[in-house]
Amino acid sequence: MKTVFTAKAPVAIGPYSQGIVVNNLFFSSGQIPLTAEGQLVEGNVKEQTHQVFQNLKAVLEAAGASLETVVKATVFIKDMNDFAAVNEVYGEYFSSHKPARSCVEVARLPKDVLIEIEVIALVN
């Protein structure tokens, strides 16, 4: 088991890592719309989703994986009314490759953000 860390994504805000590699699988922690410097992106759900994907790309790269090797994504959103907007941005990052996915509305997310995404990916 290997812990993944990159300075290109925000540090964990609790007692957990950015991700873990076990054998040839990478499991990310949930990524929220914080910049690598820890600043919250306070825009709308589309702007926050773009930042989440920048964070996911950074931790995937640090693990030896990529968006193209993601096999499962779990999306947590604050408001299911944002589903279409999230899908629009999500589709920009997963256009030809479409991993399995779950999307759920939750009562609250860390730092009161609008979205959080975690992924499982194959490591190259």
Order of alpha helices (4+ residues) and beta strands (2+ residues): beta-beta-beta-alpha-beta-alpha-beta-beta
